[in-house]
Amino acid sequence: MSLDDTPLSPLMAPLLTAGPLKVWSVAVTILGDACQTPQDFILGRGLDQLMRPLGITNQALRVALHRLKRDGWVEAEKQGRSSAYRLTQQGWASTEGVRPRIYGADVPAQPVWMALAPPDLNSAEMEDLLPADALRLSPRSAILAGQPEGLEEWVLTPMQATPPKWLYEALVPQELAQDYQTLAAACPDLMAAQALPEETQAVLRLLILHHWRRLRLRHGALPDLMLGRDWPGAEAAQRIMPLLTALPRADLNRLNAA
């Protein structure tokens, strides 16, 4: 049975409305998940088969792939009458860089610091020195994780394990918390998901993974490091990770032979 012969499972309906399905982002999710080496590729018709059950048209896919090629994320080469798509070196490196955050059950332990900038730094200079996932608290202070580099003149103080309420709300804005709760509620029961045809399970897995990846990339490691299992992202992980582990990846051989 092919995806074309498989009706859209009712289990997918809540996930289709659990957040935006930007076509270029879904394409990156598929390529990053199905392609396990930099040499792996998916034919255009295979991408189309995976996206069509999500309501994504071939025309929308073509536009998204053109954008990804223009932005240096995806490269294409002709294979017979089809085009084969893979991540570029830049796209592969970016995907590998966030893979532990997407697929890891736990964030590796690392120190968390309260950082106070020297008085002679202006806001732009401070922004340039801070890691991308640091949390600015005031014009002169921030919270950051890991081993600080280039901050020798800063005052760095280890953070306490349990943050106060105001800091919790800065780490986990209400919209982010709500989005994680919505995704967790939209995910199906594992046994029900595994009862679906294998091809449908693969599409379901991609849909779950896309939303999970989208939310994980909205923040760094700080919520996991400071809040442990006591926040909606960690609670969502307890529902999502078993699904991602049990449901099959899209089969490249089958897609490329279709």
C-alpha positions, -999 to +999 in steps of 0.1 A: +000+000+000+013+035-009+006+068+008-017+076-021-039+046-011-039+054+026-066+077+039-056+105+063-058+090+097-081+108+122-052+106+146-034+133+125-063+158+125-054+174+159-017+177+148-026+194+116-039+223+136-014+222+165+008+249+149+020+263+116+031+240+088+055+262+068+064+241+038+101+250+037+103+240+074+085+207+069+109+200+040+139+206+063+124+184+090+119+155+064+154+158+050+170+161+084+152+131+097+151+107+068+186+114+055+210+098+080+242+107+061+252+137+041+250+116+009+214+105+014+188+121-008+151+121-015+135+123-049+111+151-055+082+127-059+091+111-026+089+144-008+056+150-025+043+117-012+051+126+023+037+161+022+005+155+003-012+138+033-005+170+052-024+191+027+008+205+011+005+207-027+032+200-052+033+236-063+039+248-027+066+222-023+084+234-055+083+270-042+097+259-008+125+239-024+134+268-046+137+290-015+158+264+003+182+261-027+185+299-029+192+301+009+219+274+007+201+247+027+193+223-001+210+211-033+194+193-062+207+171-090+189+154-118+184+116-116+167+105-148+135+125-151+134+134-114+153+157-091+171+144-061+173+167-030+197+166-001+210+190+025+240+211+016+271+210+037+257+241+055+223+225+059+237+193+072+260+211+097+231+232+110+209+201+113+236+181+131+241+211+155+206+209+169+201+171+166+208+165+204+182+192+213+156+176+190+162+139+196+179+138+230+159+125+259+179+148+283+199+179+279+236+173+288+244+188+322+262+221+320+266+251+344+242+281+344+255+316+352+241+349+361+263+373+340+268+410+348+284+431+320+312+457+326+298+493+328+317+504+297+299+480+274+269+493+255+239+472+247+250+462+212+284+452+224+269+431+251+246+414+226+276+405+204+294+389+233+265+368+247+257+333+233+227+333+210+206+314+235+214+336+265+184+352+283+187+390+287+173+401+320+182+438+320+204+462+300+234+449+320+226+413+330+218+379+314+216+342+322+236+319+301+246+282+300+278+264+294+314+275+296+316+313+290+341+325+264+353+361+260+336+372+292+367+376+314+357+411+325+322+401+334+309+390+368+297+354+366+277+339+394+264+303+395+226+303+394+205+287+421+187+255+412+151+267+417+143+300+400+118+325+414+084+328+396+094+359+376+124+341+362+103+310+354+080+333+334+110+348+316+124+313+308+090+300+297+067+327+282+030+318+284+027+313+246+056+288+246+040+269+275+007+268+258+022+256+225+039+227+242+007+218+260-013+219+228+012+197+210+012+171+239-026+170+239-026+166+201-003+135+201-021+102+198-018+072+221+013+051+212-007+018+208-032+035+185-005+051+164+013+017+160-019+001+147-018+024+116-003+012+083+035+016+083+035+043+057+009+063+076+030+059+108+059+074+090+039+105+080+025+108+116+060+106+130+071+135+106+042+156+117+049+151+154+086+157+148+080+189+128+060+205+156+084+193+183+114+206+163+097+239+157+091+244+195+126+232+206+143+257+182+124+286+198+146+284+230+180+272+241+189+248+269+181+271+298+145+259+305+157+223+306+188+230+327+170+252+352+136+237+354+143+200+349+110+181+344+089+208+359+078+227+328+055+221+298+084+213+274+097+185+296+061+172+302+055+172+264+088+153+259+074+124+280+046+120+255+065+127+223+098+109+227+083+074+230+063+081+197+094+093+179+113+062+191+086+037+182+072+051+149+093+043+118+113+069+098+103+074+062+119+046+041+142+063+016+145+032-005+108+029-008+103+066-015+130+068-041+118+036-058+082+047-060 
